[in-house]
Amino acid sequence: MSNSSSISHFLLLPLADTRQLQLLHFCLFLGISLAALLGNGLIISAVACGHHLHTPMFFFLLNLALTDLGSICTTVPKAMHNSLWDTRTISYAGCAAQLFFFLFFISAEYFLLTIMCYDRYVSICKPLHYGTLLGSRACVHMAAAAWASAFLNTLMHTANTFSLPLCHGNVLGQFFCEIPHILKLSCSKSYLRELGLIAVSACLVLGCFVFIFFSYVQIFRAVLGIPSEQGRHKAFSTCLPHLAVVSLFLSTIMFAHLKPPSMSSPSLDLTVSVLYSVVPPALNPLIYSLRNQELKAAVWSLMTGWFRKH
Protein backbone atom coordinates (compact mmCIF):
# COMPACT_ATOMS: atom_id res chain seq x y z
CA MET A 1 0.00 0.00 0.00
CA SER A 2 1.31 3.43 -0.90
CA ASN A 3 0.02 6.93 -0.42
CA SER A 4 0.18 10.07 -2.53
CA SER A 5 3.27 11.33 -0.70
CA SER A 6 5.28 8.36 -1.98
CA ILE A 7 3.99 8.53 -5.57
CA SER A 8 6.50 10.28 -7.81
CA HIS A 9 4.81 9.42 -11.12
CA PHE A 10 1.73 7.86 -12.69
CA LEU A 11 1.47 5.25 -15.45
CA LEU A 12 -0.84 6.29 -18.26
CA LEU A 13 -2.87 3.94 -20.45
CA PRO A 14 -0.76 2.91 -23.48
CA LEU A 15 -2.30 3.74 -26.83
CA ALA A 16 -1.15 0.43 -28.34
CA ASP A 17 0.71 -2.76 -27.48
CA THR A 18 2.89 -3.16 -30.58
CA ARG A 19 5.60 -0.82 -31.81
CA GLN A 20 3.99 -0.45 -35.24
CA LEU A 21 0.66 0.65 -33.74
CA GLN A 22 2.42 3.04 -31.37
CA LEU A 23 4.09 4.76 -34.32
CA LEU A 24 0.77 4.78 -36.18
CA HIS A 25 -0.89 6.50 -33.21
CA PHE A 26 1.99 8.98 -33.09
CA CYS A 27 1.46 9.88 -36.76
CA LEU A 28 -2.31 10.09 -36.30
CA PHE A 29 -2.01 12.39 -33.29
CA LEU A 30 0.59 14.47 -35.11
CA GLY A 31 -1.75 14.95 -38.07
CA ILE A 32 -4.73 15.84 -35.87
CA SER A 33 -2.72 18.27 -33.74
CA LEU A 34 -1.24 19.99 -36.81
CA ALA A 35 -4.75 20.33 -38.28
CA ALA A 36 -5.99 21.82 -34.99
CA LEU A 37 -3.03 24.22 -34.75
CA LEU A 38 -3.45 25.34 -38.37
CA GLY A 39 -7.23 25.69 -38.28
CA ASN A 40 -7.47 27.49 -34.96
CA GLY A 41 -4.39 29.56 -35.70
CA LEU A 42 -5.94 30.77 -38.96
CA ILE A 43 -9.20 31.67 -37.21
CA ILE A 44 -7.38 33.62 -34.50
CA SER A 45 -5.23 35.45 -37.07
CA ALA A 46 -8.16 36.17 -39.41
CA VAL A 47 -10.34 37.58 -36.63
CA ALA A 48 -7.50 39.57 -35.09
CA CYS A 49 -6.39 41.06 -38.43
CA GLY A 50 -9.78 41.46 -40.13
CA HIS A 51 -11.39 44.66 -38.82
CA HIS A 52 -14.73 43.73 -40.40
CA LEU A 53 -14.73 40.59 -38.18
CA HIS A 54 -14.55 42.60 -34.97
CA THR A 55 -18.11 41.61 -34.02
CA PRO A 56 -19.40 39.72 -30.93
CA MET A 57 -19.81 36.42 -32.83
CA PHE A 58 -16.22 36.41 -34.10
CA PHE A 59 -14.85 37.71 -30.79
CA PHE A 60 -16.31 34.69 -29.02
CA LEU A 61 -15.13 32.44 -31.85
CA LEU A 62 -11.58 33.71 -31.30
CA ASN A 63 -11.88 32.81 -27.61
CA LEU A 64 -13.22 29.37 -28.54
CA ALA A 65 -10.24 28.81 -30.85
CA LEU A 66 -7.91 29.66 -27.94
CA THR A 67 -9.58 27.01 -25.75
CA ASP A 68 -9.26 24.44 -28.55
CA LEU A 69 -5.56 25.20 -28.95
CA GLY A 70 -5.04 24.99 -25.21
CA SER A 71 -6.86 21.69 -24.73
CA ILE A 72 -5.11 19.85 -27.56
CA CYS A 73 -1.69 21.19 -26.53
CA THR A 74 -2.32 19.89 -23.00
CA THR A 75 -3.01 16.22 -23.81
CA VAL A 76 -1.60 15.35 -27.23
CA PRO A 77 2.14 16.21 -26.86
CA LYS A 78 2.55 13.86 -23.88
CA ALA A 79 0.63 11.08 -25.65
CA MET A 80 2.83 11.52 -28.74
CA HIS A 81 5.97 11.49 -26.60
CA ASN A 82 4.91 8.27 -24.86
CA SER A 83 4.05 6.59 -28.18
CA LEU A 84 7.31 7.63 -29.81
CA TRP A 85 9.55 6.63 -26.90
CA ASP A 86 7.50 3.59 -25.84
CA THR A 87 6.86 4.80 -22.29
CA ARG A 88 3.81 5.34 -20.07
CA THR A 89 5.07 7.59 -17.29
CA ILE A 90 4.04 11.10 -16.31
CA SER A 91 5.40 12.84 -13.21
CA TYR A 92 3.12 13.64 -10.26
CA ALA A 93 3.50 17.39 -10.87
CA GLY A 94 3.07 16.88 -14.63
CA CYS A 95 -0.15 14.96 -14.04
CA ALA A 96 -1.50 17.72 -11.78
CA ALA A 97 -0.61 20.37 -14.39
CA GLN A 98 -2.13 18.34 -17.22
CA LEU A 99 -5.37 17.79 -15.29
CA PHE A 100 -5.57 21.47 -14.36
CA PHE A 101 -5.05 22.87 -17.84
CA PHE A 102 -7.23 20.31 -19.62
CA LEU A 103 -10.14 20.87 -17.22
CA PHE A 104 -9.59 24.63 -17.42
CA PHE A 105 -9.77 24.78 -21.23
CA ILE A 106 -12.67 22.31 -21.44
CA SER A 107 -14.66 24.28 -18.83
CA ALA A 108 -13.91 27.59 -20.57
CA GLU A 109 -15.00 26.09 -23.89
CA TYR A 110 -18.36 24.99 -22.49
CA PHE A 111 -19.02 28.38 -20.89
CA LEU A 112 -18.04 30.14 -24.13
CA LEU A 113 -20.36 27.90 -26.16
CA THR A 114 -23.18 28.90 -23.79
CA ILE A 115 -22.37 32.59 -24.30
CA MET A 116 -22.21 32.08 -28.08
CA CYS A 117 -25.69 30.57 -27.88
CA TYR A 118 -26.88 33.76 -26.17
CA ASP A 119 -25.22 35.77 -28.95
CA ARG A 120 -27.18 33.81 -31.59
CA TYR A 121 -30.40 34.15 -29.57
CA VAL A 122 -30.11 37.93 -29.30
CA SER A 123 -29.06 38.24 -32.96
CA ILE A 124 -32.12 36.37 -34.26
CA CYS A 125 -34.81 36.87 -31.61
CA LYS A 126 -33.96 40.42 -30.46
CA PRO A 127 -32.07 42.00 -33.39
CA LEU A 128 -33.07 45.56 -32.46
CA HIS A 129 -31.43 45.18 -29.04
CA TYR A 130 -28.28 43.46 -30.33
CA GLY A 131 -26.03 46.52 -30.09
CA THR A 132 -27.24 47.27 -26.57
CA LEU A 133 -27.13 43.76 -25.10
CA LEU A 134 -23.89 42.75 -26.83
CA GLY A 135 -21.77 45.87 -26.89
CA SER A 136 -17.98 45.58 -26.80
CA ARG A 137 -17.81 46.05 -23.03
CA ALA A 138 -20.53 43.45 -22.41
CA CYS A 139 -18.72 40.94 -24.65
CA VAL A 140 -15.42 41.44 -22.81
CA HIS A 141 -17.17 41.03 -19.46
CA MET A 142 -18.91 37.82 -20.56
CA ALA A 143 -15.70 36.32 -21.95
CA ALA A 144 -13.82 37.28 -18.79
CA ALA A 145 -16.57 35.69 -16.67
CA ALA A 146 -16.27 32.46 -18.70
CA TRP A 147 -12.49 32.28 -18.24
CA ALA A 148 -12.67 33.24 -14.55
CA SER A 149 -15.43 30.70 -13.80
CA ALA A 150 -13.44 28.00 -15.57
CA PHE A 151 -10.33 28.90 -13.55
CA LEU A 152 -12.11 28.80 -10.19
CA ASN A 153 -13.91 25.55 -11.05
CA THR A 154 -10.65 23.94 -12.16
CA LEU A 155 -8.68 25.20 -9.16
CA MET A 156 -11.17 23.69 -6.70
CA HIS A 157 -11.24 20.30 -8.46
CA THR A 158 -7.47 20.06 -8.95
CA ALA A 159 -6.60 21.11 -5.39
CA ASN A 160 -9.13 18.71 -3.92
CA THR A 161 -8.22 15.76 -6.17
CA PHE A 162 -4.50 15.98 -5.43
CA SER A 163 -5.08 16.42 -1.70
CA LEU A 164 -6.60 12.91 -1.51
CA PRO A 165 -4.46 10.04 -0.23
CA LEU A 166 -3.80 7.50 -2.98
CA CYS A 167 -3.14 3.89 -2.00
CA HIS A 168 -4.38 1.83 -4.96
CA GLY A 169 -1.22 2.12 -7.02
CA ASN A 170 -0.35 4.67 -9.67
CA VAL A 171 -1.84 3.15 -12.85
CA LEU A 172 -4.40 5.36 -14.63
CA GLY A 173 -6.89 3.88 -17.09
CA GLN A 174 -6.62 6.87 -19.42
CA PHE A 175 -3.98 8.23 -21.82
CA PHE A 176 -4.01 11.55 -19.96
CA CYS A 177 -4.67 12.59 -16.36
CA GLU A 178 -8.36 12.91 -15.57
CA ILE A 179 -10.24 13.23 -12.27
CA PRO A 180 -12.38 10.03 -12.39
CA HIS A 181 -9.32 7.85 -12.97
CA ILE A 182 -7.35 9.48 -10.15
CA LEU A 183 -10.32 9.07 -7.77
CA LYS A 184 -10.21 5.32 -8.43
CA LEU A 185 -6.78 5.28 -6.79
CA SER A 186 -8.02 6.95 -3.61
CA CYS A 187 -8.40 4.94 -0.44
CA SER A 188 -10.00 7.67 1.66
CA LYS A 189 -13.61 8.60 2.31
CA SER A 190 -12.45 12.12 1.45
CA TYR A 191 -13.18 11.30 -2.20
CA LEU A 192 -16.83 11.96 -1.32
CA ARG A 193 -15.86 15.63 -1.05
CA GLU A 194 -14.68 15.55 -4.67
CA LEU A 195 -17.89 13.77 -5.67
CA GLY A 196 -19.77 16.65 -4.03
CA LEU A 197 -17.77 19.16 -6.10
CA ILE A 198 -18.48 17.10 -9.23
CA ALA A 199 -22.21 17.19 -8.38
CA VAL A 200 -22.08 20.99 -8.09
CA SER A 201 -20.26 21.23 -11.43
CA ALA A 202 -22.80 18.83 -12.97
CA CYS A 203 -25.62 21.15 -11.87
CA LEU A 204 -23.81 24.07 -13.50
CA VAL A 205 -23.30 22.07 -16.69
CA LEU A 206 -26.97 21.06 -16.67
CA GLY A 207 -28.01 24.67 -16.18
CA CYS A 208 -25.97 25.74 -19.22
CA PHE A 209 -27.43 22.85 -21.22
CA VAL A 210 -31.00 23.85 -20.33
CA PHE A 211 -30.22 27.44 -21.31
CA ILE A 212 -28.81 26.31 -24.67
CA PHE A 213 -31.77 24.00 -25.31
CA PHE A 214 -34.48 26.57 -24.62
CA SER A 215 -32.54 29.29 -26.46
CA TYR A 216 -32.53 27.13 -29.59
CA VAL A 217 -36.22 26.42 -29.21
CA GLN A 218 -36.82 30.19 -29.36
CA ILE A 219 -34.28 30.59 -32.18
CA PHE A 220 -35.92 27.95 -34.39
CA ARG A 221 -39.35 29.43 -33.73
CA ALA A 222 -38.09 32.84 -34.81
CA VAL A 223 -36.29 31.46 -37.89
CA LEU A 224 -39.32 29.50 -39.06
CA GLY A 225 -41.34 32.71 -38.76
CA ILE A 226 -39.07 34.57 -41.21
CA PRO A 227 -41.11 35.03 -44.43
CA SER A 228 -38.29 34.87 -47.00
CA GLU A 229 -36.43 31.67 -47.76
CA GLN A 230 -33.17 33.59 -48.14
CA GLY A 231 -33.61 35.10 -44.67
CA ARG A 232 -34.26 31.69 -43.13
CA HIS A 233 -31.21 30.24 -44.87
CA LYS A 234 -28.98 33.07 -43.64
CA ALA A 235 -30.26 32.67 -40.06
CA PHE A 236 -29.74 28.91 -40.13
CA SER A 237 -26.24 29.29 -41.57
CA THR A 238 -25.16 31.31 -38.50
CA CYS A 239 -26.72 28.86 -36.02
CA LEU A 240 -25.96 25.42 -37.44
CA PRO A 241 -22.14 25.56 -36.97
CA HIS A 242 -22.59 26.48 -33.30
CA LEU A 243 -25.23 23.78 -32.83
CA ALA A 244 -22.95 21.20 -34.48
CA VAL A 245 -20.01 22.14 -32.23
CA VAL A 246 -22.18 22.01 -29.09
CA SER A 247 -23.61 18.63 -30.11
CA LEU A 248 -20.16 17.17 -30.81
CA PHE A 249 -18.79 18.53 -27.54
CA LEU A 250 -21.64 17.35 -25.29
CA SER A 251 -22.44 14.01 -26.95
CA THR A 252 -18.87 12.68 -26.73
CA ILE A 253 -18.32 13.84 -23.13
CA MET A 254 -21.70 12.52 -21.96
CA PHE A 255 -21.16 9.17 -23.66
CA ALA A 256 -17.66 8.88 -22.18
CA HIS A 257 -18.73 9.54 -18.59
CA LEU A 258 -22.36 8.35 -18.46
CA LYS A 259 -22.23 5.10 -20.46
CA PRO A 260 -23.14 1.95 -18.47
CA PRO A 261 -20.23 -0.08 -17.04
CA SER A 262 -21.29 -3.05 -19.17
CA MET A 263 -20.26 -1.09 -22.27
CA SER A 264 -16.79 -0.29 -20.93
CA SER A 265 -13.71 -1.81 -22.49
CA PRO A 266 -10.16 -0.43 -22.77
CA SER A 267 -10.37 0.02 -26.54
CA LEU A 268 -13.83 1.66 -26.46
CA ASP A 269 -12.89 3.93 -23.55
CA LEU A 270 -9.72 4.99 -25.38
CA THR A 271 -11.61 5.70 -28.61
CA VAL A 272 -14.27 7.75 -26.83
CA SER A 273 -11.69 9.73 -24.84
CA VAL A 274 -9.89 10.60 -28.09
CA LEU A 275 -13.23 11.67 -29.60
CA TYR A 276 -13.93 14.26 -26.90
CA SER A 277 -10.40 15.40 -26.07
CA VAL A 278 -8.53 15.37 -29.40
CA VAL A 279 -10.98 15.41 -32.33
CA PRO A 280 -13.17 18.50 -31.52
CA PRO A 281 -10.29 21.03 -31.50
CA ALA A 282 -9.39 19.89 -35.03
CA LEU A 283 -12.99 19.77 -36.31
CA ASN A 284 -14.34 22.99 -34.80
CA PRO A 285 -12.48 25.36 -37.19
CA LEU A 286 -13.69 23.30 -40.15
CA ILE A 287 -17.30 23.32 -38.91
CA TYR A 288 -17.30 27.09 -38.42
CA SER A 289 -15.55 27.82 -41.70
CA LEU A 290 -17.74 25.68 -43.97
CA ARG A 291 -20.91 27.78 -43.72
CA ASN A 292 -19.50 31.19 -42.83
CA GLN A 293 -18.62 33.10 -45.98
CA GLU A 294 -17.10 36.05 -44.11
CA LEU A 295 -14.73 33.81 -42.19
CA LYS A 296 -13.79 31.81 -45.29
CA ALA A 297 -13.05 35.01 -47.20
CA ALA A 298 -10.94 36.38 -44.32
CA VAL A 299 -8.95 33.15 -43.97
CA TRP A 300 -8.41 32.95 -47.74
CA SER A 301 -7.29 36.59 -47.85
CA LEU A 302 -4.89 35.95 -44.97
CA MET A 303 -3.39 32.89 -46.66
CA THR A 304 -3.02 34.49 -50.10
CA GLY A 305 -1.47 37.59 -48.52
CA TRP A 306 1.08 35.41 -46.68
CA PHE A 307 1.98 33.50 -49.86
CA ARG A 308 2.45 36.76 -51.82
CA LYS A 309 4.89 38.03 -49.20
CA HIS A 310 6.89 34.80 -49.27
TAWO-V626618 format. One record per residue. N is the residue number from 0. RES is the residue in one letter. NEAR is the number of other ideal C-beta (glycine too) atoms within 8 Angstrom. Layout:
n=N res=RES near=NEAR
n=N res=RES near=NEAR
This chain:
n=0 res=M near=4
n=1 res=S near=8
n=2 res=N near=10
n=3 res=S near=9
n=4 res=S near=4
n=5 res=S near=6
n=6 res=I near=11
n=7 res=S near=5
n=8 res=H near=10
n=9 res=F near=12
n=10 res=L near=8
n=11 res=L near=15
n=12 res=L near=10
n=13 res=P near=9
n=14 res=L near=11
n=15 res=A near=9
n=16 res=D near=4
n=17 res=T near=6
n=18 res=R near=6
n=19 res=Q near=6
n=20 res=L near=10
n=21 res=Q near=14
n=22 res=L near=10
n=23 res=L near=9
n=24 res=H near=12
n=25 res=F near=11
n=26 res=C near=8
n=27 res=L near=8
n=28 res=F near=13
n=29 res=L near=9
n=30 res=G near=8
n=31 res=I near=13
n=32 res=S near=15
n=33 res=L near=8
n=34 res=A near=9
n=35 res=A near=14
n=36 res=L near=10
n=37 res=L near=8
n=38 res=G near=13
n=39 res=N near=15
n=40 res=G near=10
n=41 res=L near=12
n=42 res=I near=16
n=43 res=I near=12
n=44 res=S near=9
n=45 res=A near=14
n=46 res=V near=15
n=47 res=A near=7
n=48 res=C near=8
n=49 res=G near=11
n=50 res=H near=5
n=51 res=H near=6
n=52 res=L near=11
n=53 res=H near=8
n=54 res=T near=6
n=55 res=P near=8
n=56 res=M near=11
n=57 res=F near=11
n=58 res=F near=12
n=59 res=F near=14
n=60 res=L near=13
n=61 res=L near=12
n=62 res=N near=13
n=63 res=L near=14
n=64 res=A near=15
n=65 res=L near=10
n=66 res=T near=13
n=67 res=D near=16
n=68 res=L near=14
n=69 res=G near=12
n=70 res=S near=14
n=71 res=I near=16
n=72 res=C near=8
n=73 res=T near=11
n=74 res=T near=13
n=75 res=V near=12
n=76 res=P near=8
n=77 res=K near=12
n=78 res=A near=14
n=79 res=M near=12
n=80 res=H near=9
n=81 res=N near=15
n=82 res=S near=14
n=83 res=L near=9
n=84 res=W near=6
n=85 res=D near=7
n=86 res=T near=6
n=87 res=R near=7
n=88 res=T near=9
n=89 res=I near=10
n=90 res=S near=8
n=91 res=Y near=10
n=92 res=A near=6
n=93 res=G near=9
n=94 res=C near=14
n=95 res=A near=11
n=96 res=A near=8
n=97 res=Q near=14
n=98 res=L near=15
n=99 res=F near=11
n=100 res=F near=10
n=101 res=F near=15
n=102 res=L near=13
n=103 res=F near=12
n=104 res=F near=14
n=105 res=I near=10
n=106 res=S near=12
n=107 res=A near=14
n=108 res=E near=13
n=109 res=Y near=11
n=110 res=F near=14
n=111 res=L near=14
n=112 res=L near=14
n=113 res=T near=12
n=114 res=I near=12
n=115 res=M near=13
n=116 res=C near=14
n=117 res=Y near=11
n=118 res=D near=12
n=119 res=R near=14
n=120 res=Y near=12
n=121 res=V near=13
n=122 res=S near=10
n=123 res=I near=12
n=124 res=C near=9
n=125 res=K near=8
n=126 res=P near=8
n=127 res=L near=4
n=128 res=H near=8
n=129 res=Y near=10
n=130 res=G near=6
n=131 res=T near=6
n=132 res=L near=9
n=133 res=L near=10
n=134 res=G near=8
n=135 res=S near=5
n=136 res=R near=6
n=137 res=A near=9
n=138 res=C near=12
n=139 res=V near=8
n=140 res=H near=8
n=141 res=M near=10
n=142 res=A near=13
n=143 res=A near=8
n=144 res=A near=9
n=145 res=A near=14
n=146 res=W near=11
n=147 res=A near=8
n=148 res=S near=10
n=149 res=A near=13
n=150 res=F near=9
n=151 res=L near=8
n=152 res=N near=12
n=153 res=T near=12
n=154 res=L near=9
n=155 res=M near=9
n=156 res=H near=14
n=157 res=T near=12
n=158 res=A near=8
n=159 res=N near=11
n=160 res=T near=12
n=161 res=F near=10
n=162 res=S near=6
n=163 res=L near=14
n=164 res=P near=9
n=165 res=L near=13
n=166 res=C near=9
n=167 res=H near=7
n=168 res=G near=5
n=169 res=N near=10
n=170 res=V near=7
n=171 res=L near=14
n=172 res=G near=8
n=173 res=Q near=11
n=174 res=F near=12
n=175 res=F near=13
n=176 res=C near=14
n=177 res=E near=11
n=178 res=I near=11
n=179 res=P near=7
n=180 res=H near=11
n=181 res=I near=16
n=182 res=L near=12
n=183 res=K near=8
n=184 res=L near=13
n=185 res=S near=13
n=186 res=C near=9
n=187 res=S near=7
n=188 res=K near=4
n=189 res=S near=10
n=190 res=Y near=10
n=191 res=L near=7
n=192 res=R near=8
n=193 res=E near=14
n=194 res=L near=9
n=195 res=G near=8
n=196 res=L near=11
n=197 res=I near=10
n=198 res=A near=8
n=199 res=V near=8
n=200 res=S near=10
n=201 res=A near=8
n=202 res=C near=8
n=203 res=L near=9
n=204 res=V near=9
n=205 res=L near=8
n=206 res=G near=8
n=207 res=C near=11
n=208 res=F near=9
n=209 res=V near=8
n=210 res=F near=11
n=211 res=I near=12
n=212 res=F near=8
n=213 res=F near=8
n=214 res=S near=12
n=215 res=Y near=11
n=216 res=V near=8
n=217 res=Q near=10
n=218 res=I near=14
n=219 res=F near=8
n=220 res=R near=8
n=221 res=A near=11
n=222 res=V near=12
n=223 res=L near=7
n=224 res=G near=6
n=225 res=I near=9
n=226 res=P near=4
n=227 res=S near=6
n=228 res=E near=5
n=229 res=Q near=6
n=230 res=G near=9
n=231 res=R near=11
n=232 res=H near=8
n=233 res=K near=8
n=234 res=A near=13
n=235 res=F near=9
n=236 res=S near=10
n=237 res=T near=13
n=238 res=C near=13
n=239 res=L near=9
n=240 res=P near=13
n=241 res=H near=12
n=242 res=L near=9
n=243 res=A near=9
n=244 res=V near=14
n=245 res=V near=11
n=246 res=S near=8
n=247 res=L near=13
n=248 res=F near=13
n=249 res=L near=9
n=250 res=S near=8
n=251 res=T near=13
n=252 res=I near=9
n=253 res=M near=8
n=254 res=F near=9
n=255 res=A near=12
n=256 res=H near=7
n=257 res=L near=5
n=258 res=K near=8
n=259 res=P near=5
n=260 res=P near=4
n=261 res=S near=4
n=262 res=M near=7
n=263 res=S near=8
n=264 res=S near=6
n=265 res=P near=7
n=266 res=S near=6
n=267 res=L near=9
n=268 res=D near=12
n=269 res=L near=11
n=270 res=T near=8
n=271 res=V near=12
n=272 res=S near=13
n=273 res=V near=10
n=274 res=L near=11
n=275 res=Y near=11
n=276 res=S near=12
n=277 res=V near=13
n=278 res=V near=12
n=279 res=P near=14
n=280 res=P near=12
n=281 res=A near=14
n=282 res=L near=9
n=283 res=N near=15
n=284 res=P near=14
n=285 res=L near=9
n=286 res=I near=11
n=287 res=Y near=13
n=288 res=S near=12
n=289 res=L near=8
n=290 res=R near=8
n=291 res=N near=11
n=292 res=Q near=6
n=293 res=E near=8
n=294 res=L near=14
n=295 res=K near=10
n=296 res=A near=8
n=297 res=A near=14
n=298 res=V near=12
n=299 res=W near=8
n=300 res=S near=10
n=301 res=L near=13
n=302 res=M near=9
n=303 res=T near=8
n=304 res=G near=8
n=305 res=W near=8
n=306 res=F near=7
n=307 res=R near=6
n=308 res=K near=5
n=309 res=H near=4
